[in-house]
């Protein structure tokens, strides 16, 4: 019996410790396990492996980037629970570690965009704008980043105008140009509106068929129309431009759909 007990102890030890000469798991091993789990959408498992990789090799930039991305996948835009907010913050923390470790790498560029997107989804629009501008500094020819800035500028302007409209008990579609509050709204919104139009123009120069950018051009011209205080002619002119952007948006979407259908028809069956 005593011999069997000794044998059992030896077997248990063999299971608890790697065999002689077996290499302990490395940060790269953990990274690969995390990538495999991530690809299969097992994000909790992926996060565990990426955390292990960063613990084993804190300077491994790609592990921090994957960890940030896995956290970002777990974040639910619009859900303001403490747990969800913490997940978003953890993603941002890991992206910022990437920036600290290797600020000039392609990974850093991805981190900047990741932070900008998360801040937008968390409704931290000023922070999001800051990181979208950093992304543009890194790549001025990224149409999506110029578009993102335009969207944020419209969002900020719309929030100001709609809040003031509610305070005045006006219909949402009622113009402000003849209201005493128009001057205050103009001061709050003018810079964002002009910047947004300029950024969308850059996006469209880089990608002329960018129909989403056209749609926001329409919205921003409507915001600009509403701050032409006491100037009905300028108000009407900007509404006309807005309508023209609606027409361009619809025409572009139609042309894209037709091209897609033509491509499908040419494909062999």
MODELLER restraints for C-alpha pairs under 7 A, 6 or more apart:
rsr = mdl.restraints
at = mdl.atoms
rsr.add(forms.Gaussian(group=physical.xy_distance, feature=features.Distance(at['CA:27:A'], at['CA:53:A']), mean=4.18, stdev=0.5))
rsr.add(forms.Gaussian(group=physical.xy_distance, feature=features.Distance(at['CA:27:A'], at['CA:56:A']), mean=5.37, stdev=0.5))
rsr.add(forms.Gaussian(group=physical.xy_distance, feature=features.Distance(at['CA:27:A'], at['CA:57:A']), mean=5.90, stdev=0.5))
rsr.add(forms.Gaussian(group=physical.xy_distance, feature=features.Distance(at['CA:28:A'], at['CA:53:A']), mean=6.79, stdev=0.5))
rsr.add(forms.Gaussian(group=physical.xy_distance, feature=features.Distance(at['CA:30:A'], at['CA:49:A']), mean=5.12, stdev=0.5))
rsr.add(forms.Gaussian(group=physical.xy_distance, feature=features.Distance(at['CA:30:A'], at['CA:50:A']), mean=6.45, stdev=0.5))
rsr.add(forms.Gaussian(group=physical.xy_distance, feature=features.Distance(at['CA:30:A'], at['CA:52:A']), mean=6.39, stdev=0.5))
rsr.add(forms.Gaussian(group=physical.xy_distance, feature=features.Distance(at['CA:30:A'], at['CA:53:A']), mean=5.24, stdev=0.5))
rsr.add(forms.Gaussian(group=physical.xy_distance, feature=features.Distance(at['CA:31:A'], at['CA:49:A']), mean=6.33, stdev=0.5))
rsr.add(forms.Gaussian(group=physical.xy_distance, feature=features.Distance(at['CA:31:A'], at['CA:50:A']), mean=5.67, stdev=0.5))
rsr.add(forms.Gaussian(group=physical.xy_distance, feature=features.Distance(at['CA:31:A'], at['CA:53:A']), mean=5.71, stdev=0.5))
rsr.add(forms.Gaussian(group=physical.xy_distance, feature=features.Distance(at['CA:31:A'], at['CA:63:A']), mean=6.25, stdev=0.5))
rsr.add(forms.Gaussian(group=physical.xy_distance, feature=features.Distance(at['CA:33:A'], at['CA:49:A']), mean=6.40, stdev=0.5))
rsr.add(forms.Gaussian(group=physical.xy_distance, feature=features.Distance(at['CA:34:A'], at['CA:46:A']), mean=4.16, stdev=0.5))
rsr.add(forms.Gaussian(group=physical.xy_distance, feature=features.Distance(at['CA:34:A'], at['CA:47:A']), mean=6.87, stdev=0.5))
rsr.add(forms.Gaussian(group=physical.xy_distance, feature=features.Distance(at['CA:34:A'], at['CA:49:A']), mean=4.84, stdev=0.5))
rsr.add(forms.Gaussian(group=physical.xy_distance, feature=features.Distance(at['CA:34:A'], at['CA:50:A']), mean=5.63, stdev=0.5))
rsr.add(forms.Gaussian(group=physical.xy_distance, feature=features.Distance(at['CA:35:A'], at['CA:46:A']), mean=6.67, stdev=0.5))
rsr.add(forms.Gaussian(group=physical.xy_distance, feature=features.Distance(at['CA:37:A'], at['CA:43:A']), mean=6.69, stdev=0.5))
rsr.add(forms.Gaussian(group=physical.xy_distance, feature=features.Distance(at['CA:37:A'], at['CA:45:A']), mean=6.28, stdev=0.5))
rsr.add(forms.Gaussian(group=physical.xy_distance, feature=features.Distance(at['CA:37:A'], at['CA:46:A']), mean=5.06, stdev=0.5))
rsr.add(forms.Gaussian(group=physical.xy_distance, feature=features.Distance(at['CA:38:A'], at['CA:46:A']), mean=5.28, stdev=0.5))
rsr.add(forms.Gaussian(group=physical.xy_distance, feature=features.Distance(at['CA:43:A'], at['CA:70:A']), mean=5.99, stdev=0.5))
rsr.add(forms.Gaussian(group=physical.xy_distance, feature=features.Distance(at['CA:47:A'], at['CA:67:A']), mean=5.84, stdev=0.5))
rsr.add(forms.Gaussian(group=physical.xy_distance, feature=features.Distance(at['CA:47:A'], at['CA:70:A']), mean=6.18, stdev=0.5))
rsr.add(forms.Gaussian(group=physical.xy_distance, feature=features.Distance(at['CA:50:A'], at['CA:63:A']), mean=5.74, stdev=0.5))
rsr.add(forms.Gaussian(group=physical.xy_distance, feature=features.Distance(at['CA:50:A'], at['CA:66:A']), mean=6.88, stdev=0.5))
rsr.add(forms.Gaussian(group=physical.xy_distance, feature=features.Distance(at['CA:50:A'], at['CA:67:A']), mean=5.41, stdev=0.5))
rsr.add(forms.Gaussian(group=physical.xy_distance, feature=features.Distance(at['CA:51:A'], at['CA:67:A']), mean=6.86, stdev=0.5))
rsr.add(forms.Gaussian(group=physical.xy_distance, feature=features.Distance(at['CA:53:A'], at['CA:63:A']), mean=6.31, stdev=0.5))
rsr.add(forms.Gaussian(group=physical.xy_distance, feature=features.Distance(at['CA:54:A'], at['CA:60:A']), mean=6.45, stdev=0.5))
rsr.add(forms.Gaussian(group=physical.xy_distance, feature=features.Distance(at['CA:54:A'], at['CA:63:A']), mean=6.03, stdev=0.5))
rsr.add(forms.Gaussian(group=physical.xy_distance, feature=features.Distance(at['CA:54:A'], at['CA:64:A']), mean=6.50, stdev=0.5))
rsr.add(forms.Gaussian(group=physical.xy_distance, feature=features.Distance(at['CA:59:A'], at['CA:101:A']), mean=6.77, stdev=0.5))
rsr.add(forms.Gaussian(group=physical.xy_distance, feature=features.Distance(at['CA:61:A'], at['CA:98:A']), mean=5.72, stdev=0.5))
rsr.add(forms.Gaussian(group=physical.xy_distance, feature=features.Distance(at['CA:61:A'], at['CA:101:A']), mean=6.66, stdev=0.5))
rsr.add(forms.Gaussian(group=physical.xy_distance, feature=features.Distance(at['CA:64:A'], at['CA:94:A']), mean=5.62, stdev=0.5))
rsr.add(forms.Gaussian(group=physical.xy_distance, feature=features.Distance(at['CA:64:A'], at['CA:95:A']), mean=6.97, stdev=0.5))
rsr.add(forms.Gaussian(group=physical.xy_distance, feature=features.Distance(at['CA:64:A'], at['CA:97:A']), mean=6.96, stdev=0.5))
rsr.add(forms.Gaussian(group=physical.xy_distance, feature=features.Distance(at['CA:64:A'], at['CA:98:A']), mean=6.22, stdev=0.5))
rsr.add(forms.Gaussian(group=physical.xy_distance, feature=features.Distance(at['CA:65:A'], at['CA:94:A']), mean=6.73, stdev=0.5))
rsr.add(forms.Gaussian(group=physical.xy_distance, feature=features.Distance(at['CA:65:A'], at['CA:95:A']), mean=6.11, stdev=0.5))
rsr.add(forms.Gaussian(group=physical.xy_distance, feature=features.Distance(at['CA:65:A'], at['CA:98:A']), mean=6.32, stdev=0.5))
rsr.add(forms.Gaussian(group=physical.xy_distance, feature=features.Distance(at['CA:65:A'], at['CA:107:A']), mean=6.98, stdev=0.5))
rsr.add(forms.Gaussian(group=physical.xy_distance, feature=features.Distance(at['CA:67:A'], at['CA:94:A']), mean=6.78, stdev=0.5))
rsr.add(forms.Gaussian(group=physical.xy_distance, feature=features.Distance(at['CA:68:A'], at['CA:91:A']), mean=4.25, stdev=0.5))
rsr.add(forms.Gaussian(group=physical.xy_distance, feature=features.Distance(at['CA:68:A'], at['CA:92:A']), mean=6.78, stdev=0.5))
rsr.add(forms.Gaussian(group=physical.xy_distance, feature=features.Distance(at['CA:68:A'], at['CA:94:A']), mean=4.95, stdev=0.5))
rsr.add(forms.Gaussian(group=physical.xy_distance, feature=features.Distance(at['CA:68:A'], at['CA:95:A']), mean=5.61, stdev=0.5))
rsr.add(forms.Gaussian(group=physical.xy_distance, feature=features.Distance(at['CA:69:A'], at['CA:91:A']), mean=6.72, stdev=0.5))
rsr.add(forms.Gaussian(group=physical.xy_distance, feature=features.Distance(at['CA:71:A'], at['CA:87:A']), mean=5.96, stdev=0.5))
rsr.add(forms.Gaussian(group=physical.xy_distance, feature=features.Distance(at['CA:71:A'], at['CA:88:A']), mean=6.79, stdev=0.5))
rsr.add(forms.Gaussian(group=physical.xy_distance, feature=features.Distance(at['CA:71:A'], at['CA:90:A']), mean=6.76, stdev=0.5))
rsr.add(forms.Gaussian(group=physical.xy_distance, feature=features.Distance(at['CA:71:A'], at['CA:91:A']), mean=5.01, stdev=0.5))
rsr.add(forms.Gaussian(group=physical.xy_distance, feature=features.Distance(at['CA:72:A'], at['CA:88:A']), mean=6.20, stdev=0.5))
rsr.add(forms.Gaussian(group=physical.xy_distance, feature=features.Distance(at['CA:72:A'], at['CA:91:A']), mean=5.50, stdev=0.5))
rsr.add(forms.Gaussian(group=physical.xy_distance, feature=features.Distance(at['CA:74:A'], at['CA:87:A']), mean=6.98, stdev=0.5))
rsr.add(forms.Gaussian(group=physical.xy_distance, feature=features.Distance(at['CA:75:A'], at['CA:84:A']), mean=5.94, stdev=0.5))
rsr.add(forms.Gaussian(group=physical.xy_distance, feature=features.Distance(at['CA:75:A'], at['CA:87:A']), mean=5.85, stdev=0.5))
rsr.add(forms.Gaussian(group=physical.xy_distance, feature=features.Distance(at['CA:75:A'], at['CA:88:A']), mean=5.54, stdev=0.5))
rsr.add(forms.Gaussian(group=physical.xy_distance, feature=features.Distance(at['CA:76:A'], at['CA:84:A']), mean=6.67, stdev=0.5))
rsr.add(forms.Gaussian(group=physical.xy_distance, feature=features.Distance(at['CA:77:A'], at['CA:121:A']), mean=5.25, stdev=0.5))
rsr.add(forms.Gaussian(group=physical.xy_distance, feature=features.Distance(at['CA:77:A'], at['CA:122:A']), mean=6.61, stdev=0.5))
rsr.add(forms.Gaussian(group=physical.xy_distance, feature=features.Distance(at['CA:78:A'], at['CA:121:A']), mean=6.94, stdev=0.5))
rsr.add(forms.Gaussian(group=physical.xy_distance, feature=features.Distance(at['CA:78:A'], at['CA:122:A']), mean=6.97, stdev=0.5))
rsr.add(forms.Gaussian(group=physical.xy_distance, feature=features.Distance(at['CA:88:A'], at['CA:118:A']), mean=6.80, stdev=0.5))
rsr.add(forms.Gaussian(group=physical.xy_distance, feature=features.Distance(at['CA:92:A'], at['CA:115:A']), mean=5.64, stdev=0.5))
rsr.add(forms.Gaussian(group=physical.xy_distance, feature=features.Distance(at['CA:95:A'], at['CA:111:A']), mean=4.90, stdev=0.5))
rsr.add(forms.Gaussian(group=physical.xy_distance, feature=features.Distance(at['CA:95:A'], at['CA:115:A']), mean=6.72, stdev=0.5))
rsr.add(forms.Gaussian(group=physical.xy_distance, feature=features.Distance(at['CA:98:A'], at['CA:108:A']), mean=5.90, stdev=0.5))
rsr.add(forms.Gaussian(group=physical.xy_distance, feature=features.Distance(at['CA:98:A'], at['CA:111:A']), mean=6.73, stdev=0.5))
rsr.add(forms.Gaussian(group=physical.xy_distance, feature=features.Distance(at['CA:99:A'], at['CA:108:A']), mean=5.17, stdev=0.5))
rsr.add(forms.Gaussian(group=physical.xy_distance, feature=features.Distance(at['CA:99:A'], at['CA:111:A']), mean=6.94, stdev=0.5))
rsr.add(forms.Gaussian(group=physical.xy_distance, feature=features.Distance(at['CA:102:A'], at['CA:108:A']), mean=6.50, stdev=0.5))
rsr.add(forms.Gaussian(group=physical.xy_distance, feature=features.Distance(at['CA:109:A'], at['CA:135:A']), mean=6.63, stdev=0.5))
rsr.add(forms.Gaussian(group=physical.xy_distance, feature=features.Distance(at['CA:112:A'], at['CA:131:A']), mean=5.97, stdev=0.5))
rsr.add(forms.Gaussian(group=physical.xy_distance, feature=features.Distance(at['CA:112:A'], at['CA:135:A']), mean=6.11, stdev=0.5))
rsr.add(forms.Gaussian(group=physical.xy_distance, feature=features.Distance(at['CA:113:A'], at['CA:131:A']), mean=6.94, stdev=0.5))
rsr.add(forms.Gaussian(group=physical.xy_distance, feature=features.Distance(at['CA:113:A'], at['CA:132:A']), mean=6.63, stdev=0.5))
rsr.add(forms.Gaussian(group=physical.xy_distance, feature=features.Distance(at['CA:113:A'], at['CA:135:A']), mean=6.32, stdev=0.5))
rsr.add(forms.Gaussian(group=physical.xy_distance, feature=features.Distance(at['CA:115:A'], at['CA:131:A']), mean=6.80, stdev=0.5))
rsr.add(forms.Gaussian(group=physical.xy_distance, feature=features.Distance(at['CA:116:A'], at['CA:128:A']), mean=4.39, stdev=0.5))
rsr.add(forms.Gaussian(group=physical.xy_distance, feature=features.Distance(at['CA:116:A'], at['CA:129:A']), mean=6.96, stdev=0.5))
rsr.add(forms.Gaussian(group=physical.xy_distance, feature=features.Distance(at['CA:116:A'], at['CA:131:A']), mean=4.96, stdev=0.5))
rsr.add(forms.Gaussian(group=physical.xy_distance, feature=features.Distance(at['CA:116:A'], at['CA:132:A']), mean=5.62, stdev=0.5))
rsr.add(forms.Gaussian(group=physical.xy_distance, feature=features.Distance(at['CA:117:A'], at['CA:128:A']), mean=6.73, stdev=0.5))
rsr.add(forms.Gaussian(group=physical.xy_distance, feature=features.Distance(at['CA:119:A'], at['CA:125:A']), mean=6.54, stdev=0.5))
rsr.add(forms.Gaussian(group=physical.xy_distance, feature=features.Distance(at['CA:119:A'], at['CA:127:A']), mean=6.25, stdev=0.5))
rsr.add(forms.Gaussian(group=physical.xy_distance, feature=features.Distance(at['CA:119:A'], at['CA:128:A']), mean=4.89, stdev=0.5))
rsr.add(forms.Gaussian(group=physical.xy_distance, feature=features.Distance(at['CA:120:A'], at['CA:128:A']), mean=5.29, stdev=0.5))
rsr.add(forms.Gaussian(group=physical.xy_distance, feature=features.Distance(at['CA:125:A'], at['CA:152:A']), mean=6.48, stdev=0.5))
rsr.add(forms.Gaussian(group=physical.xy_distance, feature=features.Distance(at['CA:129:A'], at['CA:149:A']), mean=6.23, stdev=0.5))
rsr.add(forms.Gaussian(group=physical.xy_distance, feature=features.Distance(at['CA:129:A'], at['CA:152:A']), mean=6.96, stdev=0.5))
rsr.add(forms.Gaussian(group=physical.xy_distance, feature=features.Distance(at['CA:132:A'], at['CA:145:A']), mean=6.01, stdev=0.5))
rsr.add(forms.Gaussian(group=physical.xy_distance, feature=features.Distance(at['CA:132:A'], at['CA:149:A']), mean=6.64, stdev=0.5))
rsr.add(forms.Gaussian(group=physical.xy_distance, feature=features.Distance(at['CA:135:A'], at['CA:145:A']), mean=6.96, stdev=0.5))
rsr.add(forms.Gaussian(group=physical.xy_distance, feature=features.Distance(at['CA:136:A'], at['CA:142:A']), mean=6.78, stdev=0.5))
rsr.add(forms.Gaussian(group=physical.xy_distance, feature=features.Distance(at['CA:136:A'], at['CA:145:A']), mean=6.34, stdev=0.5))
rsr.add(forms.Gaussian(group=physical.xy_distance, feature=features.Distance(at['CA:141:A'], at['CA:206:A']), mean=6.77, stdev=0.5))
rsr.add(forms.Gaussian(group=physical.xy_distance, feature=features.Distance(at['CA:143:A'], at['CA:203:A']), mean=4.36, stdev=0.5))
rsr.add(forms.Gaussian(group=physical.xy_distance, feature=features.Distance(at['CA:143:A'], at['CA:206:A']), mean=5.88, stdev=0.5))
rsr.add(forms.Gaussian(group=physical.xy_distance, feature=features.Distance(at['CA:143:A'], at['CA:207:A']), mean=6.65, stdev=0.5))
rsr.add(forms.Gaussian(group=physical.xy_distance, feature=features.Distance(at['CA:144:A'], at['CA:203:A']), mean=6.88, stdev=0.5))
rsr.add(forms.Gaussian(group=physical.xy_distance, feature=features.Distance(at['CA:146:A'], at['CA:199:A']), mean=5.04, stdev=0.5))
rsr.add(forms.Gaussian(group=physical.xy_distance, feature=features.Distance(at['CA:146:A'], at['CA:200:A']), mean=6.12, stdev=0.5))
rsr.add(forms.Gaussian(group=physical.xy_distance, feature=features.Distance(at['CA:146:A'], at['CA:202:A']), mean=6.57, stdev=0.5))
rsr.add(forms.Gaussian(group=physical.xy_distance, feature=features.Distance(at['CA:146:A'], at['CA:203:A']), mean=5.40, stdev=0.5))
rsr.add(forms.Gaussian(group=physical.xy_distance, feature=features.Distance(at['CA:147:A'], at['CA:199:A']), mean=6.46, stdev=0.5))
rsr.add(forms.Gaussian(group=physical.xy_distance, feature=features.Distance(at['CA:147:A'], at['CA:200:A']), mean=5.38, stdev=0.5))
rsr.add(forms.Gaussian(group=physical.xy_distance, feature=features.Distance(at['CA:147:A'], at['CA:203:A']), mean=5.74, stdev=0.5))
rsr.add(forms.Gaussian(group=physical.xy_distance, feature=features.Distance(at['CA:147:A'], at['CA:213:A']), mean=6.03, stdev=0.5))
rsr.add(forms.Gaussian(group=physical.xy_distance, feature=features.Distance(at['CA:149:A'], at['CA:196:A']), mean=6.51, stdev=0.5))
rsr.add(forms.Gaussian(group=physical.xy_distance, feature=features.Distance(at['CA:149:A'], at['CA:199:A']), mean=6.57, stdev=0.5))
rsr.add(forms.Gaussian(group=physical.xy_distance, feature=features.Distance(at['CA:150:A'], at['CA:196:A']), mean=4.03, stdev=0.5))
rsr.add(forms.Gaussian(group=physical.xy_distance, feature=features.Distance(at['CA:150:A'], at['CA:197:A']), mean=6.63, stdev=0.5))
rsr.add(forms.Gaussian(group=physical.xy_distance, feature=features.Distance(at['CA:150:A'], at['CA:199:A']), mean=5.62, stdev=0.5))
rsr.add(forms.Gaussian(group=physical.xy_distance, feature=features.Distance(at['CA:150:A'], at['CA:200:A']), mean=5.60, stdev=0.5))
rsr.add(forms.Gaussian(group=physical.xy_distance, feature=features.Distance(at['CA:151:A'], at['CA:216:A']), mean=6.82, stdev=0.5))
rsr.add(forms.Gaussian(group=physical.xy_distance, feature=features.Distance(at['CA:153:A'], at['CA:192:A']), mean=4.93, stdev=0.5))
rsr.add(forms.Gaussian(group=physical.xy_distance, feature=features.Distance(at['CA:153:A'], at['CA:193:A']), mean=6.19, stdev=0.5))
rsr.add(forms.Gaussian(group=physical.xy_distance, feature=features.Distance(at['CA:153:A'], at['CA:196:A']), mean=5.19, stdev=0.5))
rsr.add(forms.Gaussian(group=physical.xy_distance, feature=features.Distance(at['CA:154:A'], at['CA:193:A']), mean=6.53, stdev=0.5))
rsr.add(forms.Gaussian(group=physical.xy_distance, feature=features.Distance(at['CA:154:A'], at['CA:196:A']), mean=6.60, stdev=0.5))
rsr.add(forms.Gaussian(group=physical.xy_distance, feature=features.Distance(at['CA:154:A'], at['CA:220:A']), mean=5.91, stdev=0.5))
rsr.add(forms.Gaussian(group=physical.xy_distance, feature=features.Distance(at['CA:157:A'], at['CA:189:A']), mean=5.15, stdev=0.5))
rsr.add(forms.Gaussian(group=physical.xy_distance, feature=features.Distance(at['CA:157:A'], at['CA:192:A']), mean=6.56, stdev=0.5))
rsr.add(forms.Gaussian(group=physical.xy_distance, feature=features.Distance(at['CA:157:A'], at['CA:193:A']), mean=6.74, stdev=0.5))
rsr.add(forms.Gaussian(group=physical.xy_distance, feature=features.Distance(at['CA:160:A'], at['CA:185:A']), mean=6.90, stdev=0.5))
rsr.add(forms.Gaussian(group=physical.xy_distance, feature=features.Distance(at['CA:161:A'], at['CA:185:A']), mean=6.38, stdev=0.5))
rsr.add(forms.Gaussian(group=physical.xy_distance, feature=features.Distance(at['CA:162:A'], at['CA:172:A']), mean=6.80, stdev=0.5))
rsr.add(forms.Gaussian(group=physical.xy_distance, feature=features.Distance(at['CA:165:A'], at['CA:172:A']), mean=6.47, stdev=0.5))
rsr.add(forms.Gaussian(group=physical.xy_distance, feature=features.Distance(at['CA:175:A'], at['CA:226:A']), mean=5.81, stdev=0.5))
rsr.add(forms.Gaussian(group=physical.xy_distance, feature=features.Distance(at['CA:176:A'], at['CA:182:A']), mean=5.48, stdev=0.5))
rsr.add(forms.Gaussian(group=physical.xy_distance, feature=features.Distance(at['CA:176:A'], at['CA:226:A']), mean=5.67, stdev=0.5))
rsr.add(forms.Gaussian(group=physical.xy_distance, feature=features.Distance(at['CA:176:A'], at['CA:227:A']), mean=6.99, stdev=0.5))
rsr.add(forms.Gaussian(group=physical.xy_distance, feature=features.Distance(at['CA:177:A'], at['CA:226:A']), mean=5.74, stdev=0.5))
rsr.add(forms.Gaussian(group=physical.xy_distance, feature=features.Distance(at['CA:177:A'], at['CA:227:A']), mean=6.00, stdev=0.5))
rsr.add(forms.Gaussian(group=physical.xy_distance, feature=features.Distance(at['CA:177:A'], at['CA:228:A']), mean=5.86, stdev=0.5))
rsr.add(forms.Gaussian(group=physical.xy_distance, feature=features.Distance(at['CA:177:A'], at['CA:229:A']), mean=4.18, stdev=0.5))
rsr.add(forms.Gaussian(group=physical.xy_distance, feature=features.Distance(at['CA:177:A'], at['CA:230:A']), mean=5.33, stdev=0.5))
rsr.add(forms.Gaussian(group=physical.xy_distance, feature=features.Distance(at['CA:178:A'], at['CA:229:A']), mean=6.29, stdev=0.5))
rsr.add(forms.Gaussian(group=physical.xy_distance, feature=features.Distance(at['CA:178:A'], at['CA:230:A']), mean=5.47, stdev=0.5))
rsr.add(forms.Gaussian(group=physical.xy_distance, feature=features.Distance(at['CA:182:A'], at['CA:227:A']), mean=6.15, stdev=0.5))
rsr.add(forms.Gaussian(group=physical.xy_distance, feature=features.Distance(at['CA:182:A'], at['CA:229:A']), mean=5.80, stdev=0.5))
rsr.add(forms.Gaussian(group=physical.xy_distance, feature=features.Distance(at['CA:183:A'], at['CA:229:A']), mean=6.59, stdev=0.5))
rsr.add(forms.Gaussian(group=physical.xy_distance, feature=features.Distance(at['CA:185:A'], at['CA:227:A']), mean=6.82, stdev=0.5))
rsr.add(forms.Gaussian(group=physical.xy_distance, feature=features.Distance(at['CA:186:A'], at['CA:227:A']), mean=5.06, stdev=0.5))
rsr.add(forms.Gaussian(group=physical.xy_distance, feature=features.Distance(at['CA:193:A'], at['CA:220:A']), mean=6.15, stdev=0.5))
rsr.add(forms.Gaussian(group=physical.xy_distance, feature=features.Distance(at['CA:193:A'], at['CA:224:A']), mean=6.31, stdev=0.5))
rsr.add(forms.Gaussian(group=physical.xy_distance, feature=features.Distance(at['CA:197:A'], at['CA:217:A']), mean=6.33, stdev=0.5))
rsr.add(forms.Gaussian(group=physical.xy_distance, feature=features.Distance(at['CA:197:A'], at['CA:220:A']), mean=6.53, stdev=0.5))
rsr.add(forms.Gaussian(group=physical.xy_distance, feature=features.Distance(at['CA:200:A'], at['CA:213:A']), mean=5.83, stdev=0.5))
rsr.add(forms.Gaussian(group=physical.xy_distance, feature=features.Distance(at['CA:200:A'], at['CA:217:A']), mean=6.74, stdev=0.5))
rsr.add(forms.Gaussian(group=physical.xy_distance, feature=features.Distance(at['CA:204:A'], at['CA:210:A']), mean=6.00, stdev=0.5))
rsr.add(forms.Gaussian(group=physical.xy_distance, feature=features.Distance(at['CA:204:A'], at['CA:213:A']), mean=6.83, stdev=0.5))
rsr.add(forms.Gaussian(group=physical.xy_distance, feature=features.Distance(at['CA:209:A'], at['CA:252:A']), mean=6.33, stdev=0.5))
rsr.add(forms.Gaussian(group=physical.xy_distance, feature=features.Distance(at['CA:211:A'], at['CA:249:A']), mean=5.22, stdev=0.5))
rsr.add(forms.Gaussian(group=physical.xy_distance, feature=features.Distance(at['CA:211:A'], at['CA:252:A']), mean=6.23, stdev=0.5))
rsr.add(forms.Gaussian(group=physical.xy_distance, feature=features.Distance(at['CA:211:A'], at['CA:253:A']), mean=6.55, stdev=0.5))
rsr.add(forms.Gaussian(group=physical.xy_distance, feature=features.Distance(at['CA:214:A'], at['CA:245:A']), mean=5.90, stdev=0.5))
rsr.add(forms.Gaussian(group=physical.xy_distance, feature=features.Distance(at['CA:214:A'], at['CA:249:A']), mean=5.54, stdev=0.5))
rsr.add(forms.Gaussian(group=physical.xy_distance, feature=features.Distance(at['CA:215:A'], at['CA:245:A']), mean=6.71, stdev=0.5))
rsr.add(forms.Gaussian(group=physical.xy_distance, feature=features.Distance(at['CA:215:A'], at['CA:246:A']), mean=6.40, stdev=0.5))
rsr.add(forms.Gaussian(group=physical.xy_distance, feature=features.Distance(at['CA:215:A'], at['CA:249:A']), mean=5.96, stdev=0.5))
rsr.add(forms.Gaussian(group=physical.xy_distance, feature=features.Distance(at['CA:217:A'], at['CA:242:A']), mean=6.99, stdev=0.5))
rsr.add(forms.Gaussian(group=physical.xy_distance, feature=features.Distance(at['CA:217:A'], at['CA:245:A']), mean=6.50, stdev=0.5))
rsr.add(forms.Gaussian(group=physical.xy_distance, feature=features.Distance(at['CA:218:A'], at['CA:242:A']), mean=4.18, stdev=0.5))
rsr.add(forms.Gaussian(group=physical.xy_distance, feature=features.Distance(at['CA:218:A'], at['CA:243:A']), mean=6.70, stdev=0.5))
rsr.add(forms.Gaussian(group=physical.xy_distance, feature=features.Distance(at['CA:218:A'], at['CA:245:A']), mean=5.19, stdev=0.5))
rsr.add(forms.Gaussian(group=physical.xy_distance, feature=features.Distance(at['CA:218:A'], at['CA:246:A']), mean=6.07, stdev=0.5))
rsr.add(forms.Gaussian(group=physical.xy_distance, feature=features.Distance(at['CA:219:A'], at['CA:242:A']), mean=6.91, stdev=0.5))
rsr.add(forms.Gaussian(group=physical.xy_distance, feature=features.Distance(at['CA:221:A'], at['CA:238:A']), mean=5.65, stdev=0.5))
rsr.add(forms.Gaussian(group=physical.xy_distance, feature=features.Distance(at['CA:221:A'], at['CA:239:A']), mean=6.69, stdev=0.5))
rsr.add(forms.Gaussian(group=physical.xy_distance, feature=features.Distance(at['CA:221:A'], at['CA:241:A']), mean=6.82, stdev=0.5))
rsr.add(forms.Gaussian(group=physical.xy_distance, feature=features.Distance(at['CA:221:A'], at['CA:242:A']), mean=5.32, stdev=0.5))
rsr.add(forms.Gaussian(group=physical.xy_distance, feature=features.Distance(at['CA:222:A'], at['CA:238:A']), mean=6.62, stdev=0.5))
rsr.add(forms.Gaussian(group=physical.xy_distance, feature=features.Distance(at['CA:222:A'], at['CA:239:A']), mean=5.87, stdev=0.5))
rsr.add(forms.Gaussian(group=physical.xy_distance, feature=features.Distance(at['CA:222:A'], at['CA:242:A']), mean=6.14, stdev=0.5))
rsr.add(forms.Gaussian(group=physical.xy_distance, feature=features.Distance(at['CA:224:A'], at['CA:238:A']), mean=7.00, stdev=0.5))
rsr.add(forms.Gaussian(group=physical.xy_distance, feature=features.Distance(at['CA:225:A'], at['CA:234:A']), mean=6.91, stdev=0.5))
rsr.add(forms.Gaussian(group=physical.xy_distance, feature=features.Distance(at['CA:225:A'], at['CA:235:A']), mean=4.44, stdev=0.5))
rsr.add(forms.Gaussian(group=physical.xy_distance, feature=features.Distance(at['CA:225:A'], at['CA:238:A']), mean=5.17, stdev=0.5))
rsr.add(forms.Gaussian(group=physical.xy_distance, feature=features.Distance(at['CA:225:A'], at['CA:239:A']), mean=6.24, stdev=0.5))
rsr.add(forms.Gaussian(group=physical.xy_distance, feature=features.Distance(at['CA:226:A'], at['CA:235:A']), mean=6.60, stdev=0.5))
rsr.add(forms.Gaussian(group=physical.xy_distance, feature=features.Distance(at['CA:228:A'], at['CA:234:A']), mean=6.26, stdev=0.5))
rsr.add(forms.Gaussian(group=physical.xy_distance, feature=features.Distance(at['CA:228:A'], at['CA:235:A']), mean=5.77, stdev=0.5))
